[in-house]
Amino acid sequence: MPDYTLYYHSGSASMIPHWLLLELSHFHGITFDTHSVDFSTGAQKSEEYLAINPKGVVPTLVIHNNNNDGSSSSYTESAALALLLAARHPEAHLAPQDTQSPQYAKYIETMVYLANTVQPSMRDWFYASVDAQSTSEPVIAAIKQMAARRIRSAWDLLDRQLQDQPYLVQNVVDGVWQPTVADFIVVVLARWSRNFEEHAIRWKNLDGLVRRMTSRDSWVALKAKETLDDPDWPLGLGERATPSSCKLLHGEPISSAFRD
Ligand SMILES: N[C@@H](CCC(=O)N[C@@H](CS)C(=O)NCC(=O)O)C(=O)O
């Protein structure tokens, strides 16, 4: 029995725990298996899947033998899964270890900001018509405009946070800066912005973070495992990759979601 099972869909929010699981398996010997959830058949809304994730979205992480009694439990919310994995594997130093330190306070603040403000805005942008249950162009445009404004101010803020440091949160182990799970999340979100008018890597410090994080072996393994349609990301500024996303739902016209 592996330590974990991840239900994922390529290129979506499940990239966050998937990347972290690969990082942990590469360096710290944890084991996991994966199940791909096929959005094109609506598998995320099937009865079988809803039994482990009533929200009908990815990711879902199953922790096996959580209580040392052979039972398994499922958990959802990509940011929560990131926090959970960092806490369950302190040897990987994916979070500041001293929960009383100012660095830990900054870590929690950053994680909640990403989960509370940035990720929902991304979802609003990609799923405007689905979540609003509307095909009205002005309604969709207004939702996207608000989401884009929030995302832009997030890039401003996160870029400032990276002003004099390589990673979002100070997490220094034996004199060497280590990324926290917040850095992994930002890179996944930055990738989603690649076809936006304002790609996150236009911000200099975010660009540095993206390049630092995507040089990790675990990122290379993630790209291979998820067979991403833009394996060359991050490209140079101004270049455009093929449209793809958090996940455009089956049937949603891609052309309405991306600028030409
Ligand atoms: N807050 C959730 C959001 C998950 C989410 O929206 N996942 C999208 C992919 S990025 C999904 O599963 N979409 C399929 C659907 O809504 O039917 C998380 O971070 O895990």
The ligand as a Gaussian input file, in Angstrom:
#p B3LYP/6-31G(d) Opt

LIG

0 1
 N      -10.361000      25.245000      -4.049000
 C      -10.162000      24.043000      -4.807000
 C      -10.488000      24.309000      -6.263000
 C      -10.357000      23.076000      -7.093000
 C      -10.818000      23.311000      -8.515000
 O      -11.547000      24.271000      -8.836000
 N      -10.375000      22.410000      -9.386000
 C      -10.745000      22.520000     -10.786000
 C       -9.513000      22.358000     -11.666000
 S       -8.373000      23.696000     -11.436000
 C      -11.712000      21.386000     -11.113000
 O      -11.605000      20.298000     -10.584000
 N      -12.636000      21.659000     -12.030000
 C      -13.609000      20.718000     -12.478000
 C      -15.004000      21.189000     -12.232000
 O      -15.212000      22.270000     -11.626000
 O      -15.922000      20.464000     -12.641000
 C       -8.704000      23.562000      -4.650000
 O       -7.813000      24.406000      -4.611000
 O       -8.475000      22.355000      -4.564000

